[in-house]
């Protein structure tokens, strides 16, 4: 897991504990990265099954 992936995982995990999904703008501000990098890192986490989006509950699931 790269540094950016680990950072995004922790941000999403911590924010979802309070029933709040971070927006792309919040992730950009907290990581200092651009949208393309963030989307790529989240996609990598999802393909490795570290992170999953539950469409029915509209929340993240973690490994």
DRENDO-577841 format. One record per residue: x, y, z of N, C-alpha, C in turn. Coordinates in pm, whole numbers, padded with zeros to 5 digits, always signed. Example, Ala and Ser with C-alpha at 12.3 -4.5 7.8 and 13.67 -1.06 7.14 Angstrom:
2
+01319-00569+00780+01230-00450+00780+01320-00330+00780+01285-00225+00708+01367-00106+00714+01290+00003+00787
This chain:
63
+00086-00116+00000+00000+00000+00000+00091+00124+00000+00068+00213-00092+00150+00334-00101+00113+00432+00011+00195+00533+00028+00170+00633+00133+00036+00703+00111+00008+00740-00015-00118+00807-00045-00237+00715-00018-00226+00589-00058-00335+00494-00034-00359+00475+00115-00251+00464+00192-00263+00447+00337-00327+00572+00400-00287+00688+00354-00342+00814+00406-00491+00825+00374-00528+00795+00249-00669+00801+00209-00752+00700+00288-00699+00581+00306-00769+00477+00381-00800+00527+00522-00700+00585+00589-00718+00634+00726-00818+00751+00730-00810+00841+00634-00903+00955+00631-01046+00905+00612-01066+00818+00514-01201+00766+00486-01252+00686+00605-01166+00603+00663-01206+00522+00778-01247+00610+00895-01163+00707+00930-01193+00793+01045-01318+00878+01023-01335+00930+00903-01455+01011+00878-01581+00926+00874-01571+00804+00825-01690+00719+00816-01734+00669+00954-01646+00669+01050-01684+00630+01186-01787+00725+01243-01788+00847+01193-01884+00948+01237-01996+00965+01135-02017+00862+01052-02124+00860+00950-02112+00976+00853-01990+01008+00813-01969+01118+00720-01874+01071+00611-01916+01080+00487-01831+01044+00375-01757+01169+00326-01625+01160+00315-01549+01278+00271-01572+01306+00123-01578+01433+00090-01593+01472-00050-01456+01474-00115-01454+01480-00246-01328+01487-00321-01252+01613-00279-01323+01725-00259-01256+01849-00217-01190+01835-00080-01257+01766+00012-01198+01743+00144-01074+01655+00133-01080+01552+00049-00965+01464+00031-00849+01539-00034-00880+01627-00128-00775+01708-00192-00708+01799-00090-00787+01859-00004-00733+01949+00096-00649+01874+00201-00697+01758+00244-00628+01683+00350-00501+01614+00300-00498+01574+00172-00381+01503+00120-00286+01594+00044-00337+01703-00011-00255+01792-00092-00231+01738-00231-00309+01639-00273-00295+01578-00405-00409+01623-00496-00394+01597-00625-00499+01634-00721-00603+01522-00731-00715+01555-00794-00828+01462-00802-00791+01333-00875-00712+01343-00979-00674+01225-01057-00596+01126-00971-00502+01175-00890-00422+01089-00803-00509+01023-00696-00602+01099-00642-00691+01047-00538-00780+00937-00594-00839+00962-00710-00927+00862-00772-00850+00733-00804-00728+00748-00852-00646+00631-00885-00613+00551-00759-00577+00619-00651-00544+00551-00526-00666+00480-00468-00781+00545-00470-00904+00482-00418-00941+00361-00505-00926+00374-00636-00953+00262-00726-00860+00144-00694-00733+00172-00667-00639+00066-00630-00680-00002-00501-00724+00075-00403-00772+00017-00277-00893-00072-00300-00981-00030-00389-01102-00107-00416-01070-00236-00493-00975-00233-00585-00941-00355-00660-00871-00457-00571-00800-00410-00468-00736-00503-00374-00829-00542-00259-00954-00500-00266-01056-00532-00166-01022-00480-00027-00945-00373-00019-00918-00307+00108-01035-00215+00144-01105-00169+00041-01210-00070+00055-01322-00105-00042-01447-00091+00001-01560-00119-00087-01673-00021-00056-01748+00014-00158-01861+00105-00144-01989+00024-00141-02068+00038-00036-02197-00029-00025-02302+00064-00082-02355+00028-00200-02449+00117-00269-02582+00131-00195-02627+00025-00132-02756+00031-00062-02749+00121+00061-02646+00104+00142-02633+00182+00265-02563+00316+00241-02503+00331+00124-02428+00451+00088-02320+00481+00191-02238+00377+00217-02126+00393+00310-02011+00303+00269-01893+00330+00323-01775+00252+00292-01770+00127+00379-01717+00020+00324-01688-00102+00399-01538-00123+00396-01482-00171+00505-01338-00187+00518-01302-00332+00541-01182-00366+00502-01132-00502+00518-01101-00528+00662
